[in-house]
């Protein structure tokens, strides 16, 4: 009887059942807040995140661009410049391209546009080239310098510079609060990586209170920047990258934790990410960290509670002072209490925008 009592007490049901349930509860609680976590290992890793790297467009900003200024060069008219830019960008799905087509406001005959080449981090090149300053430099064209705050789309027609279009993006209302919330959660450094100009990037970074910003980056440059940050962090510290575009997929895969925007994000980014914020609210990342830490705290509570009760009962069982009823409590009773504690992971506070 003493041996059977000892055997019942030693059954690990409480640990085997309650620990997975705690992680399932954490994932379920995150899902109720619009945060899709693709595995318990990512939920656990999120609790150790000390570096958060953001893409800019569509992540910290709305990705809703508006044409705010048209500056033709030479004999080019404003209407013609906008038309050339809209036709050049007609095959692209980038938010900047969409804003140019919306500003043009007329139906575009795509059959007039041939041999289109979209160059990542530069722009679009066909008979008309439209893109950033890097594209103009690669074509060997001189272009107009400007101090305007916004995204500059330079346009070249027939190998000659034709002017530029100024496009402005809007910062998300939640972005500044999200950065502050992440710092309260213990994040050491927040970094923004963007292909936009240095002037625009520094303006957004100053407005949001970011620790570091790197601008005028190509997709490969973003991977190199993340590699540099990964090399500088400590062993138990994790780095999360938050992005939404198809060019962000390599960086999302390389980071310790990849976080994608689910509404505006591309399919490639969502597929490559470990966590998806379904409503594109960057503040939800801080909430996900809160959920992960609560989940791990409950897991540790269950482990300590189960092992402590079982250790005491095993000693009593070994010396013959524990009855079978005590053994059943140490097995089934502890398991029920641990499971009830794990259910707490489902209850999370909803984030207010």
C-alpha positions as CSV (number, residue, x, y, z in Angstrom):
1,X,0.0,0.0,0.0
2,X,2.9,2.4,0.8
3,X,4.5,1.7,-2.6
4,X,1.2,2.3,-4.4
5,X,0.6,5.5,-2.5
6,X,4.1,6.6,-3.4
7,X,3.4,5.8,-7.0
8,X,0.2,7.7,-7.2
9,X,1.8,10.8,-5.6
10,X,4.7,10.7,-8.1
11,X,2.3,10.8,-11.1
12,X,3.3,14.0,-13.1
13,X,-0.3,14.8,-14.3
14,X,-0.3,18.3,-12.8
15,X,2.8,19.4,-14.7
16,X,2.0,17.5,-18.0
17,X,-1.5,19.0,-18.2
18,X,-1.2,22.5,-16.7
19,X,1.9,23.8,-18.4
20,X,0.7,23.2,-22.0
21,X,-2.7,24.6,-21.0
22,X,-1.1,27.7,-19.6
23,X,0.6,28.4,-23.0
24,X,-2.7,27.5,-24.8
25,X,-4.5,29.9,-22.6
26,X,-1.9,32.7,-23.3
27,X,-2.2,32.1,-27.0
28,X,-6.0,32.2,-26.7
29,X,-6.0,35.3,-24.6
30,X,-3.7,37.0,-27.2
31,X,-6.0,35.9,-30.0
32,X,-9.0,37.5,-28.3
33,X,-7.0,40.8,-28.5
34,X,-6.3,40.4,-32.2
35,X,-2.7,39.1,-31.7
36,X,-2.0,35.8,-33.5
37,X,0.9,33.9,-31.9
38,X,2.0,30.9,-34.0
39,X,3.5,28.9,-31.2
40,X,4.1,28.7,-27.5
41,X,7.9,29.1,-28.1
42,X,7.3,32.5,-29.6
43,X,5.1,33.5,-26.6
44,X,7.9,32.5,-24.3
45,X,10.6,34.2,-26.3
46,X,8.6,37.4,-26.3
47,X,9.0,37.8,-22.6
48,X,12.8,38.1,-23.1
49,X,12.6,40.7,-25.8
50,X,14.9,43.7,-25.2
51,X,15.3,45.1,-28.7
52,X,12.4,46.1,-31.0
53,X,13.2,47.1,-34.6
54,X,10.4,48.7,-36.7
55,X,9.9,49.3,-40.3
56,X,8.3,52.7,-40.9
57,X,5.7,52.6,-43.7
58,X,2.6,50.8,-42.7
59,X,4.0,49.9,-39.3
60,X,4.6,53.1,-37.4
61,X,2.8,55.2,-40.1
62,X,-0.6,54.5,-41.7
63,X,0.8,53.8,-45.1
64,X,-1.8,56.1,-46.5
65,X,0.0,58.6,-48.7
66,X,-1.3,61.8,-50.2
67,X,0.3,63.9,-52.9
68,X,0.9,67.3,-51.3
69,X,3.2,69.0,-53.8
70,X,4.0,68.8,-57.5
71,X,7.2,70.5,-58.7
72,X,7.9,70.2,-62.5
73,X,11.2,71.1,-64.0
74,X,11.8,73.0,-67.3
75,X,8.8,73.1,-69.6
76,X,6.9,70.2,-67.9
77,X,3.5,71.1,-66.6
78,X,2.2,69.9,-63.2
79,X,-0.6,67.9,-64.9
80,X,1.8,66.1,-67.2
81,X,4.3,65.4,-64.5
82,X,1.7,63.7,-62.3
83,X,0.4,61.8,-65.4
84,X,3.9,60.5,-66.2
85,X,4.4,59.5,-62.6
86,X,1.0,57.7,-62.4
87,X,1.7,55.7,-65.6
88,X,5.2,54.7,-64.5
89,X,3.8,53.4,-61.2
90,X,0.7,51.8,-62.7
91,X,1.9,48.2,-62.2
92,X,3.2,48.7,-58.6
93,X,1.2,47.9,-55.5
94,X,3.3,50.0,-53.2
95,X,1.3,52.6,-51.1
96,X,3.2,55.4,-52.8
97,X,2.2,54.1,-56.2
98,X,-1.4,53.9,-55.1
99,X,-1.4,57.5,-53.9
100,X,0.0,58.7,-57.3
101,X,-2.7,56.9,-59.2
102,X,-5.4,58.2,-56.9
103,X,-4.0,61.8,-57.2
104,X,-4.1,61.4,-61.0
105,X,-7.7,60.4,-60.8
106,X,-8.1,59.2,-64.4
107,X,-8.3,55.7,-65.9
108,X,-4.8,54.4,-66.8
109,X,-4.3,52.5,-70.0
110,X,-1.7,50.0,-68.9
111,X,-1.2,48.9,-72.5
112,X,0.8,52.1,-73.0
113,X,3.3,51.0,-70.3
114,X,5.8,48.4,-71.4
115,X,9.1,46.9,-70.1
116,X,8.4,47.9,-66.5
117,X,11.2,47.1,-64.0
118,X,10.5,47.6,-60.3
119,X,13.8,48.1,-58.4
120,X,13.6,47.4,-54.6
121,X,14.5,50.4,-52.6
122,X,14.8,52.6,-55.7
123,X,11.6,52.9,-57.6
124,X,10.1,51.9,-61.0
125,X,11.9,52.2,-64.4
126,X,10.2,52.0,-67.8
127,X,10.1,54.6,-70.6
128,X,9.5,56.9,-67.6
129,X,11.5,56.4,-64.4
130,X,9.9,57.3,-61.1
131,X,11.6,56.8,-57.7
132,X,14.0,58.2,-55.1
133,X,17.3,60.0,-55.4
134,X,19.1,56.7,-55.7
135,X,17.3,55.8,-58.9
136,X,18.2,59.2,-60.4
137,X,21.8,58.7,-59.4
138,X,21.8,55.2,-61.0
139,X,20.5,56.8,-64.2
140,X,23.2,59.4,-64.1
141,X,20.7,62.3,-63.8
142,X,20.9,65.5,-61.8
143,X,17.8,66.2,-59.7
144,X,16.3,68.9,-57.6
145,X,17.3,69.0,-53.9
146,X,14.5,69.9,-51.4
147,X,14.0,70.4,-47.7
148,X,10.4,69.4,-47.7
149,X,9.3,66.8,-45.1
150,X,7.9,63.8,-46.9
151,X,8.6,61.2,-49.5
152,X,10.1,62.6,-52.7
153,X,9.3,60.8,-56.0
154,X,11.6,62.0,-58.7
155,X,10.5,61.6,-62.3
156,X,12.6,61.3,-65.5
157,X,11.0,61.3,-68.9
158,X,13.0,60.2,-72.0
159,X,16.3,60.3,-70.1
160,X,15.8,63.8,-68.8
161,X,14.8,65.0,-65.3
162,X,11.2,66.2,-65.3
163,X,10.6,67.2,-61.6
164,X,9.4,65.6,-58.4
165,X,6.2,64.9,-56.5
166,X,6.1,65.3,-52.7
167,X,4.0,62.6,-50.9
168,X,3.3,62.7,-47.2
169,X,2.5,59.8,-44.9
170,X,0.7,60.1,-41.6
171,X,2.0,58.7,-38.3
172,X,-0.4,56.3,-36.5
173,X,-2.1,57.6,-33.5
174,X,-1.0,54.6,-31.4
175,X,2.7,54.7,-32.4
176,X,4.0,57.1,-29.8
177,X,2.1,55.4,-27.0
178,X,3.4,52.0,-28.3
179,X,7.0,53.1,-28.1
180,X,6.5,54.4,-24.5
181,X,4.7,51.2,-23.5
182,X,7.5,49.0,-24.8
183,X,10.0,51.0,-22.8
184,X,7.8,50.5,-19.7
185,X,7.9,46.7,-20.5
186,X,11.7,46.8,-20.2
187,X,12.7,47.1,-23.9
188,X,16.3,48.5,-24.0
189,X,16.3,50.0,-27.5
190,X,13.8,50.8,-30.1
191,X,15.1,51.2,-33.7
192,X,13.4,52.3,-37.0
193,X,14.7,51.0,-40.3
194,X,13.4,52.7,-43.5
195,X,14.2,53.3,-47.1
196,X,13.0,56.9,-46.9
197,X,15.3,59.9,-46.8
198,X,17.2,60.7,-43.7
199,X,15.3,63.9,-43.2
200,X,11.9,62.2,-43.2
201,X,13.1,59.3,-41.0
202,X,14.7,61.6,-38.4
203,X,11.5,63.7,-38.3
204,X,9.3,60.6,-37.6
205,X,11.8,59.2,-35.1
206,X,11.9,62.4,-33.1
207,X,8.2,62.6,-33.0
208,X,7.8,59.1,-31.7
209,X,10.7,59.0,-29.3
210,X,12.7,56.2,-30.9
211,X,16.2,55.5,-29.7
212,X,17.8,55.0,-33.1
213,X,16.9,55.4,-36.8
214,X,18.6,54.2,-40.0
215,X,17.4,55.6,-43.3
216,X,17.8,55.2,-47.0
217,X,18.1,51.4,-46.7
218,X,17.6,48.7,-49.3
219,X,16.0,45.4,-48.2
220,X,19.5,43.9,-47.9
221,X,20.7,46.8,-45.8
222,X,17.8,46.1,-43.3
223,X,19.0,42.5,-42.9
224,X,22.6,43.8,-42.3
225,X,21.3,46.3,-39.7
226,X,19.4,43.6,-37.9
227,X,22.5,41.3,-38.0
228,X,24.5,44.1,-36.4
229,X,22.0,44.5,-33.6
230,X,21.8,40.7,-33.1
231,X,25.6,40.5,-32.7
232,X,25.6,43.3,-30.1
233,X,22.9,41.8,-27.8
234,X,23.4,39.5,-24.8
235,X,22.7,35.8,-25.1
236,X,19.3,35.7,-23.2
237,X,18.0,38.9,-24.9
238,X,15.8,38.6,-27.9
239,X,15.3,41.0,-30.8
240,X,11.9,41.5,-32.4
241,X,11.4,43.0,-35.9
242,X,8.0,44.6,-36.8
243,X,7.2,45.1,-40.5
244,X,4.5,44.8,-43.1
245,X,5.9,44.8,-46.6
246,X,7.1,42.0,-48.9
247,X,10.6,43.4,-48.7
248,X,10.5,42.8,-44.9
249,X,10.1,39.0,-45.2
250,X,13.9,38.3,-45.0
251,X,14.3,40.5,-41.9
252,X,11.2,38.9,-40.2
253,X,12.8,35.5,-40.7
254,X,16.2,36.6,-39.5
255,X,15.1,38.2,-36.2
256,X,14.5,36.2,-33.1
257,X,10.8,37.1,-33.3
258,X,9.2,38.4,-36.5
259,X,6.0,40.5,-36.0
260,X,3.8,41.4,-39.0
261,X,0.9,43.7,-39.5
262,X,-2.1,41.6,-40.5
263,X,-4.4,44.1,-42.2
264,X,-2.0,46.1,-44.4
265,X,0.8,43.5,-44.4
266,X,1.7,41.5,-47.5
267,X,1.1,37.7,-47.6
268,X,4.9,37.1,-47.6
269,X,5.4,39.1,-44.5
270,X,2.5,37.4,-42.6
271,X,3.8,34.0,-43.7
272,X,7.4,34.7,-42.5
273,X,6.3,36.3,-39.2
274,X,6.0,34.4,-35.8
275,X,3.4,36.9,-34.5
276,X,0.8,38.8,-36.4
277,X,-1.0,42.0,-35.2
278,X,-4.3,41.6,-36.9
279,X,-5.5,45.2,-36.6
280,X,-2.1,46.8,-37.4
281,X,-2.0,48.5,-34.0
282,X,1.7,48.7,-32.9
283,X,0.6,49.1,-29.2
284,X,-0.6,45.4,-29.3
285,X,3.1,44.4,-29.3
286,X,3.5,45.8,-25.8
287,X,0.3,44.0,-24.8
288,X,1.6,40.7,-26.3
289,X,4.7,41.1,-24.0
290,X,2.4,41.6,-21.0
291,X,0.5,38.4,-21.9
292,X,3.7,36.4,-22.4
293,X,5.1,37.4,-19.0
294,X,1.8,36.7,-17.3
295,X,1.7,33.3,-19.0
296,X,5.2,32.4,-17.9
297,X,4.5,33.6,-14.4
298,X,1.5,31.3,-14.2
299,X,3.6,28.4,-15.6
300,X,6.2,28.9,-12.9
301,X,3.5,29.1,-10.2
302,X,2.1,25.8,-11.3
303,X,5.6,24.2,-11.4
304,X,6.5,25.4,-7.9
305,X,3.1,24.5,-6.5
306,X,3.0,21.0,-8.0
307,X,6.6,20.1,-7.1
308,X,6.3,21.4,-3.6
309,X,3.1,19.6,-2.7
310,X,4.4,16.4,-4.3
311,X,7.7,16.6,-2.6
312,X,6.1,16.9,0.8
313,X,3.6,14.1,0.1
314,X,6.3,11.8,-1.2
315,X,8.3,12.2,2.0
316,X,5.1,11.4,4.0
317,X,4.3,8.5,1.7
318,X,7.8,7.1,2.0
319,X,7.6,6.9,5.8
320,X,4.1,5.6,5.8
321,X,2.2,8.7,7.0
322,X,0.4,9.5,3.8
323,X,-2.9,7.8,3.1
324,X,-4.3,7.0,-0.4
325,X,-6.7,9.9,-0.1
326,X,-3.7,12.3,0.4
327,X,-2.0,10.6,-2.6
328,X,-5.1,11.2,-4.7
329,X,-5.1,14.9,-3.7
330,X,-1.4,15.2,-4.5
331,X,-2.2,13.8,-8.0
332,X,-5.7,14.8,-9.1
333,X,-6.3,17.6,-6.6
334,X,-3.1,19.4,-7.5
335,X,-3.8,18.9,-11.2
336,X,-7.3,20.5,-10.9
337,X,-5.9,23.4,-9.0
338,X,-3.0,23.9,-11.5
339,X,-5.5,23.7,-14.4
340,X,-7.8,26.3,-12.8
341,X,-4.7,28.6,-12.3
342,X,-3.8,28.1,-16.0
343,X,-7.2,29.3,-17.0
344,X,-6.2,32.8,-15.7
345,X,-4.1,33.1,-18.9
346,X,-7.3,33.5,-20.9
347,X,-8.2,36.7,-19.0
348,X,-6.3,39.7,-20.5
349,X,-7.0,43.4,-20.5
350,X,-8.1,44.9,-23.8
351,X,-5.9,47.7,-25.2
352,X,-7.6,51.0,-25.7
353,X,-6.6,52.8,-28.9
